Amino acid sequence: MESLRVKYSVPVVAGVGLNVVLGVRAGIILLLVLTSQPVVARGSEPAPACSIDSTQTASAIESVAPGQTGPAAAQSKTIDQASAGQDRGLLPGPLNIRSLLIDKEIPLIGGRWGGEIMVDAPLNGEPDGAAVTLRRAKLKYNRGFGNNWQLKLTADYTRGGGLELSDNYFVYKGWNTMLLTLGIEDPPFSLESVSSSAGLTFMERSLAVNALSEAKSGGIAFLKRTPKSILNGMFVLFNPEQDDLRQGGQAIIFHYVHSPITLKGKDNIHVGGSFSYRLNTDANNARFRSRPEIATANTYFVDTGEIDGADKVIRASLEASRVSGRLSWQAELLSSRIQRNSADSLNFWGAYAFISWFLSDDSRNYDSGSGKFGPLTPSSPLFKGGRGAFEVAFRASYVDLTDKDIIGGVQSNLSLGFNWYPNYKLRFMANVVKVLDVDRPGSEFDNQDPLIIAIRAQWLLN
């Protein structure tokens, strides 16, 4: 969704800027993590700064039945009870932040099976080879162990045709304002990348995020929530195969977001950035590519192929979003610098921006605890006196994977999206993607500009 060939000025500024930020050293960041909010033993919490009665908050959490999800989750109850304090400009205390960090998919007692199914179909035969596709089929098992430990297991059948390990990790939640995870998950890099695939506004992530973001990785991660910000970090130790690719090496990743807790789900501000430093990269899997934002064909219009001599990959991104009632917008700028052993370094970059509007009295579902978007629960579900939620969105995106001797290609797209949410479990999507241009000399995709139309049916099983 972008076609102008602006080379290095934007990505270099973004990459160098965030590199300097990380240069303020992980030690300082971790010091802030440990000192910004005292760790308090469970059962001896101080009275929260907000006027919310702590007994009300605790009862709201405990009253959630093990099988409840979506609108019945503890977060919405806590938000409702806290609105009076928010109106007086008071910030929530540690106990109330803890309630926002509750994973609504994981029951407080026992285990629960769940999953999601997405089926895509082309409407005009584009791109070549497009066919009805089982885009994603996930089987999930979530379980809580005592007060502080949770387990999430996920098997994921993807468009690549294989079974992959998706989110598989333990969560420790013994602190009021912090979570610790151990296992395989989405690294905390890029807002669109970490947001649930079931909660994306469009059928596929943007060109830039597909090509330049971090893939699922295994290691140790943390999330620290304060009344005004979210800090994530991850130490990547191993890399599972994703979409026929396996990233190499180890990485350190940080993600900071300014996101004040408003206690009103339809009014959120999110501004932040990410930084990733990956070393010991496997040259055989140092590859950057993206589908044309539709996955009905396993086609990559832009693709660098394997990059010989790749040793280190430095990624940086900036992100912002705003939800204001029915209206919302979101934008990101991403860059990647690949350092090679026997050749000059490479710089790739991309960006996207989109705007969304609900025709019904609904808004995008922003999780105030984790700072990402998830599935929507309509205010007036079908068969319960309403028609569900209706959303229309427009996106522009761009990615540049060409530098020096690597001709990965440059692509720009414009997309129009329509979403109907009959209820929390069902969603029907239609996307119209206009490829404006593909600049990839020597490739069969050079100068292609197809109009791609596809639809999706999505079913959440949890």
HUCORUR-V599325 format. One record per run of one state. SS is the DSSP state (helix for helix, strand for strand, loop for the rest). FROM is the first residue (numbers start at 1). LEN is the number of residues. If there is no record, write none. Layout:
ss=(SS,SS)
from=(FROM,FROM)
len=(LEN,LEN)
This chain:
ss=(loop,helix,loop,helix,loop,helix,loop,helix,loop,helix,loop,helix,loop,strand,loop,strand,loop,strand,loop,strand,loop,strand,loop,strand,loop,helix,loop,helix,loop,helix,loop,strand,loop,strand,loop,strand,loop,strand,loop,strand,loop,strand,loop,helix,loop,strand,loop,strand,loop,strand,loop,strand,loop,strand,loop,strand,loop,strand,loop,strand,loop,strand,loop,strand,loop,strand,loop,strand,loop,strand,loop)
from=(1,9,23,26,36,54,63,70,73,74,88,94,101,111,123,133,146,149,159,163,166,168,173,178,186,191,195,197,200,207,213,217,226,229,239,242,243,245,246,250,259,267,280,283,286,289,292,300,304,310,325,327,341,346,359,365,368,372,375,382,383,386,387,389,404,406,422,426,440,451,461)
len=(8,14,3,10,18,9,7,3,1,14,6,7,10,12,10,13,3,10,4,3,2,5,5,8,5,4,2,3,7,6,4,9,3,10,3,1,2,1,4,9,8,13,3,3,3,3,8,4,6,15,2,14,5,13,6,3,4,3,7,1,3,1,2,15,2,16,4,14,11,10,2)
